[in-house]
Amino acid sequence: MKRLSIQEDECAFEMAPMIDMVFLLLIFFMCASTLPNLSRDDKVKLPVADKSIVPKNKKHDAVINIRDNGDVYWGKQPSTFEEITEYVSEKALENEDLKIYIRADKQVSHRAVRKVIDACAKAGVMDIQFAAYQSE
């Protein structure tokens, strides 16, 4: 009578799936690291403030950019003050703890910044933070 011989397979570590996972993680972190920069306007030159501090909670629900000529942008989309009020109102309905982050150019007049603050106030949002560079 013949005996069945059981062959033991050697346990091998497959590298191909591991390399696939490394590339997937690399792509994920590359995409995740660029998302916060989508609402930054490179044409806005921020002012320098001696007493500026980095906020503990860096999560901002809405970013409003104001260029040196007074043009207002909701993220990177050009907007009017009335549209800013509408956008902020819609966001405030979704999130009652809405935080507005204003990135105003250092050369912009205070009138343009005040209009954006008024537009946010009309929408019922009072939590506003201003962007500035820390002095060295």
Phi, psi and omega per residue, in radians:
M1 nan 2.326 -3.109
K2 -1.462 2.466 3.056
R3 -1.701 2.441 3.071
L4 -1.398 2.218 3.099
S5 -1.666 2.253 3.132
I6 -1.651 2.092 3.127
Q7 -1.577 2.270 3.124
E8 -1.529 2.173 3.071
D9 -1.394 2.410 3.094
E10 -1.323 2.441 3.126
C11 -1.365 2.011 -3.090
A12 -1.999 2.566 3.132
F13 -1.693 2.050 -3.102
E14 -1.457 2.196 -3.121
M15 -1.516 -0.516 -3.072
A16 -1.038 -0.852 3.106
P17 -1.120 -0.565 3.130
M18 -1.179 -0.697 3.105
I19 -1.166 -0.685 3.073
D20 -1.027 -0.767 -3.137
M21 -1.140 -0.669 3.117
V22 -1.098 -0.763 3.121
F23 -1.160 -0.671 3.099
L24 -1.114 -0.751 3.106
L25 -1.145 -0.678 3.110
L26 -1.082 -0.803 3.112
I27 -1.106 -0.740 3.137
F28 -1.042 -0.853 -3.096
F29 -1.223 -0.526 3.052
M30 -1.150 -0.743 3.122
C31 -1.202 -0.741 -3.097
A32 -1.177 -0.564 -3.110
S33 -1.354 -0.351 -3.134
T34 -1.639 -0.222 -3.100
L35 -1.087 -0.749 -3.134
P36 -1.103 -0.389 -3.105
N37 -1.474 -0.043 -3.093
L38 -1.137 -0.484 -3.073
S39 -1.708 0.043 3.101
R40 -1.442 2.386 3.081
D41 -1.812 2.074 -3.080
D42 -1.214 -0.302 -3.135
K43 -1.442 -0.118 3.106
V44 -1.569 2.068 3.092
K45 -1.713 1.932 -3.047
L46 -1.272 2.604 3.075
P47 -1.332 2.900 3.060
V48 -1.854 2.313 -3.130
A49 -2.212 2.338 -3.132
D50 -1.140 -0.653 -3.044
K51 -1.754 0.281 -3.112
S52 -1.237 2.538 3.113
I53 -2.280 2.680 3.080
V54 -1.459 2.198 -3.125
P55 -1.125 2.540 3.129
K56 -1.164 -0.740 3.097
N57 -1.718 1.880 -3.080
K58 -1.533 0.146 -3.128
K59 -1.454 2.052 3.090
H60 -2.050 2.267 -3.083
D61 -1.403 -0.491 -3.105
A62 -2.536 2.360 3.125
V63 -2.062 2.228 3.102
I64 -2.045 2.152 3.121
N65 -1.795 2.384 3.075
I66 -2.162 2.022 -3.118
R67 -1.392 2.979 -3.060
D68 -1.120 -0.423 3.116
N69 -1.551 0.042 3.096
G70 1.666 -0.022 3.108
D71 -1.192 2.387 -3.085
V72 -1.891 2.397 -3.132
Y73 -2.242 2.290 3.001
W74 -1.547 1.710 -2.964
G75 1.235 -1.925 3.064
K76 -2.041 0.165 -3.125
Q77 -1.695 2.163 3.104
P78 -1.067 2.404 -3.063
S79 -2.500 2.782 2.994
T80 -1.701 2.984 3.141
F81 -1.159 -0.580 3.101
E82 -1.167 -0.703 3.105
E83 -1.156 -0.623 3.086
I84 -1.072 -0.745 3.106
T85 -1.060 -0.758 3.126
E86 -1.125 -0.800 -3.129
Y87 -1.067 -0.792 -3.110
V88 -1.157 -0.670 3.099
S89 -1.077 -0.778 3.119
E90 -1.095 -0.760 3.130
K91 -1.154 -0.624 -3.130
A92 -1.177 -0.537 3.080
L93 -1.197 -0.611 3.121
E94 -1.297 -0.633 -3.053
N95 -2.414 1.967 -3.100
E96 -1.314 -0.301 3.085
D97 -1.762 0.736 -3.063
L98 -1.144 2.355 3.076
K99 -2.017 2.238 3.121
I100 -1.812 2.342 -3.132
Y101 -2.052 1.959 -3.106
I102 -1.733 2.156 3.079
R103 -1.921 1.628 -3.102
A104 -1.763 2.413 3.104
D105 -1.119 2.626 -3.107
K106 -1.208 -0.309 -3.129
Q107 -1.711 -0.061 -3.074
V108 -1.280 2.588 3.120
S109 -1.281 2.684 3.140
H110 -1.137 -0.453 -3.138
R111 -1.032 -0.749 -3.139
A112 -1.162 -0.716 3.116
V113 -1.140 -0.710 -3.140
R114 -1.116 -0.666 3.111
K115 -1.114 -0.670 3.106
V116 -1.174 -0.722 3.106
I117 -1.092 -0.741 3.102
D118 -1.101 -0.682 3.112
A119 -1.102 -0.705 3.097
C120 -1.175 -0.677 3.126
A121 -1.147 -0.686 3.080
K122 -1.067 -0.567 3.128
A123 -1.413 -0.126 3.092
G124 1.572 0.285 3.140
V125 -1.881 2.204 -3.111
M126 -2.014 -0.174 -3.115
D127 -1.527 1.640 -3.069
I128 -2.141 2.346 3.078
Q129 -2.126 2.592 -3.121
F130 -1.958 2.460 3.123
A131 -1.539 2.400 3.058
A132 -2.735 2.666 3.039
Y133 -1.443 2.591 3.051
Q134 -1.402 2.471 3.087
S135 -1.262 2.655 -3.055
E136 -1.533 nan nan
